[in-house]
Amino acid sequence: MIKRRHLLVAAAALPVALVTTALTLGTTDPAPSPEGTARPRVVTSFYPLQFVAERVAGDLADVDNLTPPAADPHHLELSMARVRDVGAADVVVTLSGFMHAVDAAVETQQPGRVVDAATIVDLLPASVTGGHTHDDGVCPHDHSHDGHSHDHGHATHEHGHSHDGHSHEHGHGHGHDHSHDGHSHDHHGQDHAHEMGGDDPHFWLDPTRLAQLAQPVAAALADVDPENAATFHANAAALEQDLAALDVEFAEALAPFAGATLVTNHTAFGYLAQRFGLHQVGITGLDHGIEPSPARLREISDIVRAHDVGTLFYETLSSPRVVRTLADDLGIEARLIDTLEGLTTQNAAAGEDFLSIMRSNLAALTEGLVAP
């Protein structure tokens, strides 16, 4: 029987020698599970975390994502059955502060092992990534969440998670100015940065930050299934290598566009922009449910003309209506770019994954950006 207990998973990893040995021996012959022992079950809150869990687990665990294809994780609600699934999981991989329903399920169900990206990944404040909410927008969604507090100040969280030395220094970057023409921004309660203590949640669009989750997920799975610990950690190392290669591809392809203005529907691409030297301007803030006011659309039009922007980018899980209309009015292009917050039904059916969709994003950027 798998032993259930609380686990400190923040950035735990096997020694390098053990991982190296696992890589040398390969991962094709994992230790068989003892007869009668169920496969470990991992529950993830949304797609990028599912991708990491699936890559690390391989065929040794079942990964169940709470956000189905085409669903918007920002406003996901969970049935009682899905809440119970959280409690029944051997490992839960989540980003506290990003999805209220998942936070509530973790709080009530108290699963034994929680890998919380908010305590592991080097998150950046929205003031650095440009993920502000514009105070002249209108949001049709209610994010008050019945008075629940979401104080994620990167202290040690429940379930015994600690930072294990991870630094949350918010000064990373290339020295670019993300003030975006001096516009005033209001960090009110409709902004997901507010729910995350001022941090921008979209860390996975920087491949190096998503890679920070690989070994902690491996450590949690190794706690459930110690006989396959070396395989989990080797799988994590392979994922880290793939994400490092993706990071190099982006850096090389976007180098000619350093300082270019990236205008998006909402400010989900701050980590990508900060990593690769772009200047993000969002038509709205971190919440793509906000409708931009006429005044904000005039501001965007002025920015487009001032910086010779040739493309406005819209996202898969939000309506392209505003972006396409504005692009038509300005006589420029509108292109699709994927936030990867969730898979579309088409992507899921086609077998697309994080790496392939990010490469599609890279193609859209190189085709749509204008070098300054």
N, C-alpha and C positions, 0 to 999 in steps of 0.2 A: 504494500500500500504506500502511496506517495505521502510523505510526511508534509503536513501543512504548518507553516509558521511564518511569522513576519520576517522580512528580509531587507537588509540595507543593500540597495542595488545601485546607488549613485556612483557610477563610473567604476564599478568593480570589474576586475579582469584577471585572467590567469597570467602567471609570469610569461615573459616573452619566450622562454625556452619551451614551455609546454605548448604554446600556440604554434611555435615553429615546428615542433615535433608532429603536431596534428596535421599541419600543412604538408609536411614531408610524407607522412603515411597516407594522406588523402582522407576524404570524407565519404567514400563510397561504401564502407563497411562499418556502419555504426553498430554499437553494442545493441543486441536485441533486448526489447523490453521484457521484464520478467513475465512469465505466463500469468494471465489474469489481471495484469496491471493495465489500467487505461492510459491512453496516450495523453500527455499533458495538453491542457486546453488554455489557449491564450486569447484574451479578449482585448481588442484595440478600439480606440474611440473614433478614429478617422483614418483616411487612406494612407498618408505618408508613414504613420506608425504601423499600419498593417503591412506595408511593404517591407519595413525593417524587420518586423516579427517573422514574416514568411521567409525572408532570406536567411535569417539566423536560425530558425527552426528547421528549415529544410523539410524533409518528409517525416520528421520525428515528433511533430506536434500538430494539433489542429488550431488554426488561427481563425477567429470569428470577429469580423469588423462590425461595430455597432451602426455605422453610417452606411446605408446601402448605396449602390450606384445611382447617380443623378440626384441624390439628396444633398441638402445644404447643411453642413455640420454646424453652422452658426446657430441655427434655430431648430436643431434636432430635438424631438421629444421621444422618450423611451416608454414602451409599454411595461406593465408590471413583470411580464415574462422576461423582457430584456433586462430589466433591473435585476431580476434574480440570476440571469446569466452572468452578470458582473460579479455577484457574490459567489457563484459556483466556479469561477475561473481559477486556474492555478496561478496565472499571471495576468495582470491588467496593465496595458501600456496606454498612457494617456498624457494629456497636456492640461494640467489643472488651470482653471480660469478661462479656458477657451470654450468649453461646452458645459453649460450649467447643468443639463440633465445628467451628464456623465459624472460630474463632480458630486451631485446629490446622490447618485447611485453608489459611488465609491464610499461616500460618507455613511450611508445607511447600511450598506452590505458588508463593509469592512473586509474586502478580500485580503488574503494573506500576503500576496506579493504585488506591489504596485510600482511600476517603473514610470515615474512622473518626469516627463521631459522638462517641466518648469524648474526642477531642482537639479537637472543634469546639464542641459544645454546652456551655452553662453548666450542668453537672450539679450537683446538690445532694446533700449527704451524707444518708444515711438518718436520721440524728439530727435533721435539720431537717424532712424530709418526713413523719416518723413511720413510716418503713418499717423498723421493728425486727423482729427475730425473737424470739418469746416462748420463754423457756427451758423452758417446761413442755409444749411441743408435741412430737409425734413425726413425723419425716419418713421416709417409706418409700423415698425416693430416695437414692442414693449420689452425692454431689457432690464426691467427692475427686478425680475426674478424673485418676487414675493419677499423682498427684504433680505435675501441671503447675502451674507458678506463674502466677498472674494478677495481677501487680503493675501496676495501672493508676493510677499516681500522677500522671497528667496531665503527664508529662514528654514529650519528643519521642520518638515511637515509631519502630519500624522502618519501612521504605519511605519514609523522609525526611519524615515528617509533622511539622510544627511548629504552634505555636499561632497564629503571626502576630498576636500581640497580643491574643488572646482572653483575657479574664479569667475565672477560675473562682472568683470570689468567692462564698462560700457564705452570704452574709448577706441574700440577696434575700428579700422577702416582706412580709407585712402585719403582722408583729409578733405573730402568734398563738402561743400556747403549745401545742406538740405533745408535751408530756411524757406526756399521757394518764393522768392520775390517779396518777402516781408509780410505775407498774408497772416492775418491773425487766426489762431486756431483755438478751439475750445474743447478741452478734454472732459466732456460731460458724460453722463452715465450711459449714453447710447454707444459709446466707443468701446471696442473690445480691449483697447489698451487700458482703459479705466478698470475693467474687470481683472486684468492681469497686473495690477499695480503699476501701470504706465508702460509696460513692455509690449512690444510688437510680437504677436504670436507666430508669424509666418516664417519661422526659422528654417524650415525644410527647403526653402528656395535657395538657400546657400548650402551646397552639397557638403561642405566641411562641417557644418553644424548638424546636419542630419546624421552624419557619420558618428557623432558623439554618442548616439543612442545605441550603437551596435553592441559594444561590449557589455553595457549594463543589462540589455535584454538577454544576452548570452549568459550572464551571471545568474539572472533570475531563472532561466530555463535549466541551467546546471544545478540549481538548488532543488528543482523539482525532480530532475532526472540525472543524478550524478554520473551514472555510467556513460552518458553521452556528452559529458561536459566538454571534452576536448573537441568534439565535432561542432558543438554550438560555438565555441570560441574561434575555431578555424573558419566557420561560416561567417562569423562577424568580421574577422580579418579580411576575408575575401570581399565582403560588402564594402568595407572601408577602402579597399583598393579600387573597387569600381567607382565609388563616389569621388575618390581622389582623381581618377582619370577623367571623370565628367567635369570636375572643377577645372582641370587643365584645358579641356576642350573649350569651355566657356571663356576662360581667361584669354586664350589665344585668339578665338574668333571675335571677341568683343574689344580687344585691345585697340583697334582702329577707331572705336566709337567712344573712347574715354571722354567723359564730360558731356556726352549726348543727353538730351532731354527725353525721358521716357514718360509719356502721358498715358495713364491707365484709368480704367473705370473706377477702381478704388485702390487704396494704397497697400496692396498685398505684396508688392514686389520690392519692399524696402531692403530686405536682406540681400536679394539678388543685386539690386542697384548699388548698395554699399560695398558688396564684395567685388564687383566688377567695374566700379568707377562710373556708374551712370547717375543721372540726376532725375529722381522720380518725382512726378507731379501727379497727384490723384484728383480726378474730377470730384470724388467724395473721399471720405476718410477710410478708416479700417473696416467700417461696416458698409457692405455693399447694398444694404437695404435703404440707405439714405438717398432721397431724391435731391439732386443739386438744384439750387435756386437759379433764377435768371441771372442774378448778379454773379454767382460762381461761374456759370457758363460763359459770361462775358470775360471774366478773369482768365479762364482757360483759353479762350479765343485770343486774348492778348498775348499769353505765353506762347501759344503756337506760332503766332506771327513773329514775335520777337526772337524766337529761337529756331525759326525755319523748320518746325516740326512737320514731318511728312506723313505720319501715321498716328492714329489713336488706337489704343489697344483695349479690347473688351475681353471678358472672361467667360469660361464655359458654364458656370453655375449661376450666372446672373443675366438679366435681360440686356441684349445689345442695343436696345432702342435708342437710348440717350446718346450713346457713343456714335452710333451710325448716323443719327440725325445731325449731330454736331459736325461730324466729319464731312457729311454731304454739304452742310452750310459753308464749311471752310474750304471745300474743294480738295480735300486730302483723303487718304485711305483710312479704312478701319480694318484691323486685323485681330484675329483670335489669339489669345495667349492663355495658358492654363495655370490657374493657381495651385492645382493638384491638391486642393482641399478634399476632393472626392473624385472618383472616376465617373465619367459619363457612361450611360448604358452602351454606347457605341464603342468606347474605349475598352470597357470590360469584355464585350463580346469579341473584340478583335485581339484580345490578349495583350493589350498595351500595359506597360508598367511605368513606374516612376522614371526610370532611365530613358525609355523611348519617348515619353511625353516631354521630359525636359529637353531632349534633343530637338523635338518639334518646336518647343519654345525658342530654342537657340536659333533655329532657322527663321522663325518669325521675327525675331529681334534683328538679326543681321540683314533681313530683307526690308524691315520697316524703319529702322533707326537712321538718322542722318548724322554723320560725323560733324562735330562742331568745327 
